[in-house]
Amino acid sequence: MLEHKYIFLILIQLLHVHSIKDTFTNEDILHRISLLENKVAVLETENTHLTERMAACENECIKPKTFLSSLHTTDQSDTEKKNLTIRDTPQNAKDFKQRPSHSVRNRILAKRRENRIVSKALEDGKIAFTATNSKDIGHLGNHQTIVFDRVVTNIGNQYHQHSGIFTTTVSGVYVFFFDLRARQNAQLFGALVKDGTTLVVAYAYAPNVSHHHRSDSNMAVTHLNAGDSVWVQTVDVYQQTILLLDDGSSFSGFLLYRD
C-alpha cells in the first residue's frame, strides 16, 4: 500500500511541477523534486519500522503455534508418521532449489542487521553525521545545494550523500556545522538552510595567488520536526571553475536532545 502511496504522491507533485513550470526555473523544480525524494525516504524509513514490528509480532505468534504443533506431533502414532509418501520428495527438492543462494542470504541478513542497527539508533535518539567532498567542486550556480558525497559518519542514516540533504525522522534540537574552503581566485557565499529558510551564512574568499586558499565556517542550533530537512547551499558565486578543494569542506550535525 505504501508503494502506491509513494507513486500517487510523486504523480501529484509532478502534476504540480508541470502546472508551475512557467513560473519557476528548472533549478527551483529540481530543488522541489529533491525535497520530495527526501519525504519519500522518510516514508520508506517508517515503512521499514512497521515491517520490522510486524515481523516481530509474527515471530511471537509462531512460538505458541510451534509448541502446540510439537505436542500434536508427539501424540501421533508411528503408523500416522509412516503415511508420509515418497511423492513429497520431488516437491521438497524443488523447494530446496528455489531457496536463495548462500551469498544472497548473507546480503539479506546483513541488510536486516543494518536496519536493526539504524532502528536501534533512532529509538535511542542517536543521530550524528559528518560528510566531506571527495573531489573538487566547481561550476556551482547561485542557490545551489552543495553535495558532500564522502560520508565519514552517518549514525541513524539521516544524511543522504547523493543529494547532500539531511532529513530527520526524530523531532528535537540539533546542532549543525559547515566549513567551506575556497580554492585560489574563488569566492562564494554559502548558507546553512532549513527547509528553504537561511539559518547562518559563511563567506569563503581566496585571492588570485598560487596555492593560496581560504576557508570560512559557521554553525547553528535549531529545532527540527520529523520530516524537516537541512542542507548547505550557495548564495552568491563569483568564480565558476573550481570553488571548493577536494576533502577541504565539510558538513556535520547531531541530535542534541529529542523532544
C-alpha atoms as a printed R data frame, in Angstrom:
    type eleno elety resid chain resno      x       y       z
1   ATOM     1    CA   MET     A     1  0.000   0.000   0.000
2   ATOM     2    CA   LEU     A     2  2.872   2.380   0.812
3   ATOM     3    CA   GLU     A     3  4.365   1.839  -2.665
4   ATOM     4    CA   HIS     A     4  1.064   3.022  -4.203
5   ATOM     5    CA   LYS     A     5  1.153   5.930  -1.803
6   ATOM     6    CA   TYR     A     6  4.639   6.924  -2.996
7   ATOM     7    CA   ILE     A     7  3.619   6.676  -6.665
8   ATOM     8    CA   PHE     A     8  0.474   8.728  -6.049
9   ATOM     9    CA   LEU     A     9  2.462  11.344  -4.133
10  ATOM    10    CA   ILE     A    10  5.070  11.622  -6.873
11  ATOM    11    CA   LEU     A    11  2.369  11.917  -9.591
12  ATOM    12    CA   ILE     A    12  0.662  14.705  -7.649
13  ATOM    13    CA   GLN     A    13  3.975  16.533  -7.222
14  ATOM    14    CA   LEU     A    14  4.873  16.069 -10.907
15  ATOM    15    CA   LEU     A    15  1.480  17.489 -11.949
16  ATOM    16    CA   HIS     A    16  2.103  20.366  -9.574
17  ATOM    17    CA   VAL     A    17  5.554  20.938 -11.046
18  ATOM    18    CA   HIS     A    18  4.070  20.821 -14.581
19  ATOM    19    CA   SER     A    19  1.447  23.404 -13.685
20  ATOM    20    CA   ILE     A    20  4.039  25.847 -12.313
21  ATOM    21    CA   LYS     A    21  6.823  25.262 -14.815
22  ATOM    22    CA   ASP     A    22  6.131  28.682 -16.414
23  ATOM    23    CA   THR     A    23  6.564  30.408 -13.038
24  ATOM    24    CA   PHE     A    24  9.600  28.656 -11.576
25  ATOM    25    CA   THR     A    25 13.023  27.957 -13.016
26  ATOM    26    CA   ASN     A    26 14.389  24.480 -13.687
27  ATOM    27    CA   GLU     A    27 16.578  24.909 -10.604
28  ATOM    28    CA   ASP     A    28 13.502  25.537  -8.425
29  ATOM    29    CA   ILE     A    29 11.772  22.477  -9.887
30  ATOM    30    CA   LEU     A    30 14.828  20.271  -9.294
31  ATOM    31    CA   HIS     A    31 15.026  21.553  -5.725
32  ATOM    32    CA   ARG     A    32 11.360  20.702  -5.121
33  ATOM    33    CA   ILE     A    33 11.894  17.222  -6.570
34  ATOM    34    CA   SER     A    34 14.886  16.768  -4.229
35  ATOM    35    CA   LEU     A    35 12.715  17.686  -1.248
36  ATOM    36    CA   LEU     A    36 10.067  15.236  -2.457
37  ATOM    37    CA   GLU     A    37 12.658  12.450  -2.668
38  ATOM    38    CA   ASN     A    38 13.628  13.136   0.941
39  ATOM    39    CA   LYS     A    39  9.985  12.978   2.059
40  ATOM    40    CA   VAL     A    40  9.709   9.617   0.275
41  ATOM    41    CA   ALA     A    41 12.870   8.483   2.109
42  ATOM    42    CA   VAL     A    42 11.177   9.336   5.418
43  ATOM    43    CA   LEU     A    43  8.116   7.294   4.442
44  ATOM    44    CA   GLU     A    44 10.339   4.383   3.396
45  ATOM    45    CA   THR     A    45 12.059   4.505   6.794
46  ATOM    46    CA   GLU     A    46  8.671   4.434   8.524
47  ATOM    47    CA   ASN     A    47  7.667   1.520   6.280
48  ATOM    48    CA   THR     A    48 10.817  -0.371   7.323
49  ATOM    49    CA   HIS     A    49  9.998   0.197  11.003
50  ATOM    50    CA   LEU     A    50  6.426  -1.042  10.515
51  ATOM    51    CA   THR     A    51  7.654  -4.109   8.610
52  ATOM    52    CA   GLU     A    52 10.079  -4.973  11.410
53  ATOM    53    CA   ARG     A    53  7.349  -4.594  14.042
54  ATOM    54    CA   MET     A    54  5.012  -6.822  12.027
55  ATOM    55    CA   ALA     A    55  7.775  -9.434  11.705
56  ATOM    56    CA   ALA     A    56  8.350  -9.315  15.466
57  ATOM    57    CA   CYS     A    57  4.633  -9.820  16.119
58  ATOM    58    CA   GLU     A    58  4.553 -12.734  13.674
59  ATOM    59    CA   ASN     A    59  7.503 -14.332  15.460
60  ATOM    60    CA   GLU     A    60  5.701 -14.044  18.775
61  ATOM    61    CA   CYS     A    61  2.639 -15.710  17.247
62  ATOM    62    CA   ILE     A    62  4.747 -18.530  15.807
63  ATOM    63    CA   LYS     A    63  6.107 -19.568  19.230
64  ATOM    64    CA   PRO     A    64  2.793 -20.883  20.719
65  ATOM    65    CA   LYS     A    65  1.879 -22.434  17.367
66  ATOM    66    CA   THR     A    66  5.199 -24.304  17.312
67  ATOM    67    CA   PHE     A    67  4.661 -25.525  20.868
68  ATOM    68    CA   LEU     A    68  1.156 -26.809  20.099
69  ATOM    69    CA   SER     A    69  2.414 -28.427  16.918
70  ATOM    70    CA   SER     A    70  5.136 -30.267  18.838
71  ATOM    71    CA   LEU     A    71  2.530 -31.591  21.275
72  ATOM    72    CA   HIS     A    72  0.389 -32.796  18.404
73  ATOM    73    CA   THR     A    73  3.365 -34.468  16.737
74  ATOM    74    CA   THR     A    74  4.259 -36.280  19.953
75  ATOM    75    CA   ASP     A    75  0.744 -37.749  20.116
76  ATOM    76    CA   GLN     A    76  0.867 -39.098  16.588
77  ATOM    77    CA   SER     A    77  1.240 -42.842  16.200
78  ATOM    78    CA   ASP     A    78  4.050 -44.490  14.274
79  ATOM    79    CA   THR     A    79  1.539 -45.551  11.657
80  ATOM    80    CA   GLU     A    80  0.467 -41.975  11.015
81  ATOM    81    CA   LYS     A    81  4.060 -40.867  10.684
82  ATOM    82    CA   LYS     A    82  4.620 -43.540   8.011
83  ATOM    83    CA   ASN     A    83  1.856 -42.015   5.924
84  ATOM    84    CA   LEU     A    84  4.419 -39.587   4.513
85  ATOM    85    CA   THR     A    85  4.676 -40.653   0.892
86  ATOM    86    CA   ILE     A    86  7.569 -40.540  -1.443
87  ATOM    87    CA   ARG     A    87  5.693 -38.232  -3.773
88  ATOM    88    CA   ASP     A    88  6.509 -35.370  -1.411
89  ATOM    89    CA   THR     A    89 10.210 -35.697  -2.116
90  ATOM    90    CA   PRO     A    90 10.303 -34.022  -5.574
91  ATOM    91    CA   GLN     A    91  8.337 -31.049  -4.286
92  ATOM    92    CA   ASN     A    92 10.703 -30.717  -1.311
93  ATOM    93    CA   ALA     A    93 13.649 -30.919  -3.683
94  ATOM    94    CA   LYS     A    94 12.080 -28.244  -5.848
95  ATOM    95    CA   ASP     A    95 11.538 -26.011  -2.829
96  ATOM    96    CA   PHE     A    96 15.159 -26.525  -1.818
97  ATOM    97    CA   LYS     A    97 16.369 -25.451  -5.252
98  ATOM    98    CA   GLN     A    98 14.275 -22.309  -5.036
99  ATOM    99    CA   ARG     A    99 15.907 -21.187  -1.815
100 ATOM   100    CA   PRO     A   100 18.244 -18.198  -2.191
101 ATOM   101    CA   SER     A   101 21.951 -18.853  -2.519
102 ATOM   102    CA   HIS     A   102 24.327 -18.524   0.410
103 ATOM   103    CA   SER     A   103 25.677 -15.145  -0.801
104 ATOM   104    CA   VAL     A   104 22.166 -13.772  -1.314
105 ATOM   105    CA   ARG     A   105 21.141 -14.897   2.178
106 ATOM   106    CA   ASN     A   106 24.239 -13.210   3.608
107 ATOM   107    CA   ARG     A   107 23.330  -9.949   1.900
108 ATOM   108    CA   ILE     A   108 19.759 -10.188   3.155
109 ATOM   109    CA   LEU     A   109 20.939 -10.883   6.704
110 ATOM   110    CA   ALA     A   110 23.479  -8.035   6.511
111 ATOM   111    CA   LYS     A   111 20.748  -5.632   5.361
112 ATOM   112    CA   ARG     A   112 18.478  -6.765   8.183
113 ATOM   113    CA   ARG     A   113 21.274  -6.236  10.712
114 ATOM   114    CA   GLU     A   114 21.890  -2.768   9.283
115 ATOM   115    CA   ASN     A   115 18.192  -1.910   9.535
116 ATOM   116    CA   ARG     A   116 18.111  -3.144  13.144
117 ATOM   117    CA   ILE     A   117 21.147  -1.010  13.997
118 ATOM   118    CA   VAL     A   118 19.588   2.074  12.382
119 ATOM   119    CA   SER     A   119 16.267   1.423  14.128
120 ATOM   120    CA   LYS     A   120 18.002   0.967  17.480
121 ATOM   121    CA   ALA     A   121 19.968   4.194  16.985
122 ATOM   122    CA   LEU     A   122 16.786   6.114  16.209
123 ATOM   123    CA   GLU     A   123 14.977   4.610  19.201
124 ATOM   124    CA   ASP     A   124 17.881   5.649  21.447
125 ATOM   125    CA   GLY     A   125 17.949   9.145  19.933
126 ATOM   126    CA   LYS     A   126 21.442   8.668  18.476
127 ATOM   127    CA   ILE     A   127 21.777  10.731  15.295
128 ATOM   128    CA   ALA     A   128 25.074  12.198  14.067
129 ATOM   129    CA   PHE     A   129 26.799  12.646  10.728
130 ATOM   130    CA   THR     A   130 29.849  14.150   9.034
131 ATOM   131    CA   ALA     A   131 30.393  14.358   5.274
132 ATOM   132    CA   THR     A   132 33.081  15.922   3.088
133 ATOM   133    CA   ASN     A   133 33.620  16.420  -0.642
134 ATOM   134    CA   SER     A   134 35.689  13.668  -2.288
135 ATOM   135    CA   LYS     A   135 36.690  15.846  -5.258
136 ATOM   136    CA   ASP     A   136 36.955  19.481  -6.317
137 ATOM   137    CA   ILE     A   137 33.593  21.205  -6.643
138 ATOM   138    CA   GLY     A   138 33.082  23.740  -9.375
139 ATOM   139    CA   HIS     A   139 30.524  25.208 -11.777
140 ATOM   140    CA   LEU     A   140 28.112  25.991  -8.957
141 ATOM   141    CA   GLY     A   141 25.322  28.450  -9.520
142 ATOM   142    CA   ASN     A   142 23.549  30.697  -7.070
143 ATOM   143    CA   HIS     A   143 21.244  28.993  -4.548
144 ATOM   144    CA   GLN     A   144 22.510  25.517  -5.493
145 ATOM   145    CA   THR     A   145 22.807  22.685  -2.960
146 ATOM   146    CA   ILE     A   146 26.417  21.666  -2.207
147 ATOM   147    CA   VAL     A   147 26.646  17.870  -2.191
148 ATOM   148    CA   PHE     A   148 29.151  16.436   0.295
149 ATOM   149    CA   ASP     A   149 29.428  12.936  -1.172
150 ATOM   150    CA   ARG     A   150 32.033  11.266   1.084
151 ATOM   151    CA   VAL     A   151 30.318  10.112   4.270
152 ATOM   152    CA   VAL     A   152 32.582   9.868   7.324
153 ATOM   153    CA   THR     A   153 29.883   9.137   9.905
154 ATOM   154    CA   ASN     A   154 26.148   8.600   9.475
155 ATOM   155    CA   ILE     A   155 24.661   7.257  12.709
156 ATOM   156    CA   GLY     A   156 20.913   6.906  12.230
157 ATOM   157    CA   ASN     A   157 21.282   7.103   8.424
158 ATOM   158    CA   GLN     A   158 19.589  10.513   8.196
159 ATOM   159    CA   TYR     A   159 22.100  12.189   5.837
160 ATOM   160    CA   HIS     A   160 21.726  11.449   2.108
161 ATOM   161    CA   GLN     A   161 25.086  11.610   0.342
162 ATOM   162    CA   HIS     A   162 23.656  11.757  -3.193
163 ATOM   163    CA   SER     A   163 21.523  14.857  -2.550
164 ATOM   164    CA   GLY     A   164 23.596  16.464   0.223
165 ATOM   165    CA   ILE     A   165 20.460  16.861   2.349
166 ATOM   166    CA   PHE     A   166 19.898  15.822   5.966
167 ATOM   167    CA   THR     A   167 16.285  14.779   6.682
168 ATOM   168    CA   THR     A   168 15.346  13.717  10.183
169 ATOM   169    CA   THR     A   169 12.695  11.299  11.403
170 ATOM   170    CA   VAL     A   170 13.180  12.327  15.049
171 ATOM   171    CA   SER     A   171 11.954  15.661  16.426
172 ATOM   172    CA   GLY     A   172 14.364  17.541  18.693
173 ATOM   173    CA   VAL     A   173 17.120  20.141  18.944
174 ATOM   174    CA   TYR     A   174 20.039  19.708  16.540
175 ATOM   175    CA   VAL     A   175 23.496  21.232  16.117
176 ATOM   176    CA   PHE     A   176 24.884  21.788  12.597
177 ATOM   177    CA   PHE     A   177 28.319  22.917  11.402
178 ATOM   178    CA   PHE     A   178 29.695  23.557   7.926
179 ATOM   179    CA   ASP     A   179 33.072  24.618   6.570
180 ATOM   180    CA   LEU     A   180 33.811  25.931   3.051
181 ATOM   181    CA   ARG     A   181 37.382  26.049   1.744
182 ATOM   182    CA   ALA     A   182 37.758  28.172  -1.401
183 ATOM   183    CA   ARG     A   183 40.437  27.495  -3.970
184 ATOM   184    CA   GLN     A   184 42.768  30.132  -5.427
185 ATOM   185    CA   ASN     A   185 40.888  33.010  -7.096
186 ATOM   186    CA   ALA     A   186 37.485  31.754  -5.921
187 ATOM   187    CA   GLN     A   187 34.913  33.351  -3.660
188 ATOM   188    CA   LEU     A   188 31.407  32.430  -2.649
189 ATOM   189    CA   PHE     A   189 28.773  32.945  -0.006
190 ATOM   190    CA   GLY     A   190 27.390  29.722   1.474
191 ATOM   191    CA   ALA     A   191 24.380  29.263   3.723
192 ATOM   192    CA   LEU     A   192 23.027  26.630   6.098
193 ATOM   193    CA   VAL     A   193 19.373  26.227   5.106
194 ATOM   194    CA   LYS     A   194 16.423  24.652   6.906
195 ATOM   195    CA   ASP     A   195 13.554  23.826   4.529
196 ATOM   196    CA   GLY     A   196 14.277  26.929   2.445
197 ATOM   197    CA   THR     A   197 14.985  29.276   5.364
198 ATOM   198    CA   THR     A   198 18.569  30.505   5.849
199 ATOM   199    CA   LEU     A   199 19.943  29.879   9.335
200 ATOM   200    CA   VAL     A   200 23.530  31.193   9.057
201 ATOM   201    CA   VAL     A   201 25.981  32.115   6.257
202 ATOM   202    CA   ALA     A   202 29.720  31.872   5.620
203 ATOM   203    CA   TYR     A   203 31.963  33.722   3.154
204 ATOM   204    CA   ALA     A   204 34.985  31.985   1.630
205 ATOM   205    CA   TYR     A   205 37.394  34.042  -0.485
206 ATOM   206    CA   ALA     A   206 40.858  33.149  -1.803
207 ATOM   207    CA   PRO     A   207 42.874  35.770  -3.740
208 ATOM   208    CA   ASN     A   208 44.491  35.008  -7.080
209 ATOM   209    CA   VAL     A   209 47.791  33.871  -5.560
210 ATOM   210    CA   SER     A   210 49.349  30.482  -6.279
211 ATOM   211    CA   HIS     A   211 48.432  27.836  -3.649
212 ATOM   212    CA   HIS     A   212 46.539  30.480  -1.693
213 ATOM   213    CA   HIS     A   213 43.367  29.048  -0.142
214 ATOM   214    CA   ARG     A   214 40.898  30.405   2.378
215 ATOM   215    CA   SER     A   215 38.083  28.850   4.370
216 ATOM   216    CA   ASP     A   216 35.155  30.062   6.438
217 ATOM   217    CA   SER     A   217 32.718  28.190   8.656
218 ATOM   218    CA   ASN     A   218 29.618  28.662  10.756
219 ATOM   219    CA   MET     A   219 27.258  26.678  12.962
220 ATOM   220    CA   ALA     A   220 23.680  26.766  14.152
221 ATOM   221    CA   VAL     A   221 21.480  25.215  16.839
222 ATOM   222    CA   THR     A   222 17.896  24.711  15.703
223 ATOM   223    CA   HIS     A   223 14.779  22.669  16.407
224 ATOM   224    CA   LEU     A   224 13.604  20.175  13.791
225 ATOM   225    CA   ASN     A   225 10.356  18.293  13.484
226 ATOM   226    CA   ALA     A   226 10.242  14.830  11.929
227 ATOM   227    CA   GLY     A   227 10.453  15.296   8.156
228 ATOM   228    CA   ASP     A   228 12.362  18.614   8.284
229 ATOM   229    CA   SER     A   229 15.464  18.949   6.100
230 ATOM   230    CA   VAL     A   230 18.747  20.878   6.421
231 ATOM   231    CA   TRP     A   231 21.421  21.407   3.771
232 ATOM   232    CA   VAL     A   232 24.247  23.745   2.675
233 ATOM   233    CA   GLN     A   233 23.794  25.824  -0.463
234 ATOM   234    CA   THR     A   234 25.461  28.667  -2.317
235 ATOM   235    CA   VAL     A   235 24.118  32.210  -2.028
236 ATOM   236    CA   ASP     A   236 26.350  34.138  -4.443
237 ATOM   237    CA   VAL     A   237 29.162  32.704  -6.567
238 ATOM   238    CA   TYR     A   238 31.849  34.865  -8.172
239 ATOM   239    CA   GLN     A   239 34.003  32.212  -9.853
240 ATOM   240    CA   GLN     A   240 32.643  29.354 -11.932
241 ATOM   241    CA   THR     A   241 35.616  26.971 -12.439
242 ATOM   242    CA   ILE     A   242 36.899  25.377  -9.224
243 ATOM   243    CA   LEU     A   243 35.353  26.622  -5.999
244 ATOM   244    CA   LEU     A   244 35.932  24.108  -3.206
245 ATOM   245    CA   LEU     A   245 39.001  21.937  -2.717
246 ATOM   246    CA   ASP     A   246 38.639  18.184  -2.568
247 ATOM   247    CA   ASP     A   247 38.256  16.958   1.018
248 ATOM   248    CA   GLY     A   248 38.607  20.574   2.176
249 ATOM   249    CA   SER     A   249 34.997  21.322   3.080
250 ATOM   250    CA   SER     A   250 32.574  19.523   5.366
251 ATOM   251    CA   PHE     A   251 29.012  19.364   6.680
252 ATOM   252    CA   SER     A   252 28.207  17.900  10.125
253 ATOM   253    CA   GLY     A   253 25.322  17.651  12.530
254 ATOM   254    CA   PHE     A   254 23.990  15.760  15.520
255 ATOM   255    CA   LEU     A   255 20.917  15.484  17.738
256 ATOM   256    CA   LEU     A   256 21.478  17.417  20.956
257 ATOM   257    CA   TYR     A   257 18.308  16.134  22.637
258 ATOM   258    CA   ARG     A   258 14.987  14.787  21.372
259 ATOM   259    CA   ASP     A   259 11.512  16.121  22.173
